[in-house]
Structure formats: structure tokens, C-alpha cells
Amino acid sequence: MSGTFAAVFAAIVLSGVAVFQLLLAAGVPWGRYAWGGTYEVLPTRLRRSSLVAVLIYTLAAAIILSRAGVVAIITDTRITHIGIWVLVVLFGIGVIMNALSRSKGERLWVPVVFLLSVLCFVVARSEPR
């Protein structure tokens, strides 16, 4: 798998996750799939957290796409090199955290986060453009 393909695929997956978070912030009753799975409709503080998550996922996509040379959003190669490895680790931790969740709904995220970790690893190991 090429780094370019992995980066684009990761950005598409992250876009889907960001849309999910936007919908949670808007009050869609899917809270059982996020933030511990305690609430059906998220309270205000968690809706705000969902909006922050959208920004974080957007930054992650920018790092991934920039590292693979798909776009030049972040041009400092030190940032993209370190950033992509941080994402590999964070998504790896996310796999464990979601797997250990008491929320059955949150455990559904395990394959998604695992996929993101693998895709980021492929981008990290690929030749930067």
C-alpha cells in the first residue's frame, strides 16, 4: 500500500469521524457511541468536547496528508514527521482505550481506530514527498 493511498484513505476515515462528532455536538442521540457511552444526547460540556475533537481530527488529517505529500498544508517536515508518529501512538492507545470501554457502543470504534493507526504507520514509513 502506498503512502499516498494510505493518507487519502485515512483522511476520508477521519472526515467521517469528524462528521460523527459534529452530529453529536448538534444533539443527535448517538452519545452511547462516544465519551464513555453514558448519555444518549450529550450534555453541553461534551458537545463542546465534540467540537474540539473535530478540530483535532482536522489537524490530524492535515498532518497525514502533508506528510504523504498529497497537499502542502503543513510545510515544516519536522512537524509532519513527528506528528505522524504521534498519531500512530495516539491511535494505538485509542484502540486499547476503546477496547477496554464499558460501553458496548464505544467498543465498535476499535476497528476504526486500529485502521487509522495502521494507515498512519504506513504513511510514517513511506518516503515523504
C-alpha positions as CSV (number, residue, x, y, z in Angstrom):
1,M,0.0,0.0,0.0
2,S,1.4,3.4,-0.9
3,G,1.8,6.2,1.5
4,T,-0.4,8.4,-0.7
5,F,-3.3,5.9,-0.8
6,A,-3.0,5.4,3.0
7,A,-3.0,9.1,3.6
8,V,-6.1,9.8,1.5
9,F,-7.9,6.8,3.0
10,A,-7.0,8.0,6.5
11,A,-8.3,11.5,5.7
12,I,-11.6,10.0,4.4
13,V,-12.0,8.0,7.6
14,L,-11.1,11.0,9.7
15,S,-13.7,13.1,7.8
16,G,-16.3,10.5,8.7
17,V,-15.3,10.6,12.4
18,A,-15.4,14.4,12.3
19,V,-18.9,14.4,10.9
20,F,-20.0,12.0,13.6
21,Q,-18.6,14.4,16.2
22,L,-20.3,17.3,14.6
23,L,-23.6,15.4,14.7
24,L,-23.0,14.7,18.4
25,A,-22.4,18.4,19.0
26,A,-25.6,19.2,17.2
27,G,-27.6,16.9,19.6
28,V,-28.0,13.8,17.5
29,P,-28.8,11.0,20.0
30,W,-25.7,8.8,19.4
31,G,-23.9,9.5,22.6
32,R,-23.8,5.8,23.5
33,Y,-21.1,5.5,20.9
34,A,-18.8,8.2,22.4
35,W,-17.5,9.9,25.5
36,G,-18.0,6.8,27.7
37,G,-21.4,5.9,26.3
38,T,-23.2,7.3,29.3
39,Y,-25.5,9.7,27.5
40,E,-27.9,9.3,24.6
41,V,-27.8,13.0,23.9
42,L,-24.6,14.7,25.0
43,P,-24.7,17.4,27.7
44,T,-23.3,20.8,26.8
45,R,-19.8,20.2,28.0
46,L,-19.4,17.0,25.9
47,R,-20.9,18.8,22.9
48,R,-18.2,21.3,23.2
49,S,-15.6,18.5,23.5
50,S,-17.0,17.0,20.3
51,L,-16.4,20.4,18.6
52,V,-12.8,20.4,19.9
53,A,-12.5,16.8,18.6
54,V,-13.5,18.0,15.1
55,L,-10.6,20.5,15.2
56,I,-8.2,17.8,16.4
57,Y,-9.3,15.4,13.6
58,T,-8.9,18.1,11.1
59,L,-5.3,18.8,12.3
60,A,-4.6,15.1,12.2
61,A,-5.8,14.9,8.6
62,A,-3.6,17.9,7.7
63,I,-0.6,16.2,9.2
64,I,-1.2,12.9,7.4
65,L,-1.9,14.5,4.0
66,S,1.1,16.9,4.4
67,R,3.4,14.1,5.4
68,A,2.4,12.0,2.4
69,G,2.8,15.0,0.1
70,V,-0.8,14.9,-1.0
71,V,-1.2,18.6,0.0
72,A,1.1,21.2,1.4
73,I,-1.0,22.4,4.4
74,I,1.9,21.9,6.8
75,T,5.2,22.5,5.1
76,D,7.6,22.0,8.1
77,T,8.8,18.4,7.6
78,R,9.9,18.2,11.2
79,I,6.3,18.8,12.3
80,T,4.8,16.3,9.9
81,H,7.5,13.7,10.7
82,I,7.0,13.9,14.5
83,G,3.2,14.5,14.1
84,I,2.6,11.3,12.1
85,W,4.4,9.2,14.7
86,V,2.4,10.9,17.5
87,L,-0.7,9.9,15.6
88,V,0.4,6.3,15.2
89,V,0.9,6.1,19.0
90,L,-2.3,8.0,19.9
91,F,-4.5,5.9,17.6
92,G,-2.8,2.8,19.1
93,I,-3.7,4.0,22.6
94,G,-7.2,4.7,21.3
95,V,-7.5,1.1,20.2
96,I,-6.8,-0.1,23.8
97,M,-9.0,2.6,25.4
98,N,-12.0,1.8,23.2
99,A,-11.5,-2.0,23.7
100,L,-11.5,-1.5,27.4
101,S,-14.5,0.7,27.5
102,R,-17.5,-0.4,29.5
103,S,-19.7,1.0,26.7
104,K,-20.5,-1.7,24.1
105,G,-21.2,1.2,21.6
106,E,-17.7,2.6,22.1
107,R,-16.1,-0.8,21.5
108,L,-17.4,-0.6,17.9
109,W,-14.7,2.1,17.3
110,V,-11.9,-0.4,17.9
111,P,-11.5,-1.5,14.2
112,V,-11.8,2.1,13.0
113,V,-9.1,3.4,15.3
114,F,-6.9,0.3,14.6
115,L,-7.3,1.1,10.8
116,L,-6.3,4.7,11.4
117,S,-3.2,3.6,13.4
118,V,-2.2,1.2,10.6
119,L,-2.7,3.8,7.9
120,C,-0.7,6.4,9.8
121,F,2.1,3.8,10.3
122,V,2.1,3.2,6.5
123,V,2.4,7.0,5.9
124,A,5.1,7.3,8.6
125,R,7.1,4.5,7.0
126,S,6.7,5.8,3.4
127,E,9.1,8.1,1.7
128,P,8.0,11.7,2.3
129,R,7.3,13.7,-0.8
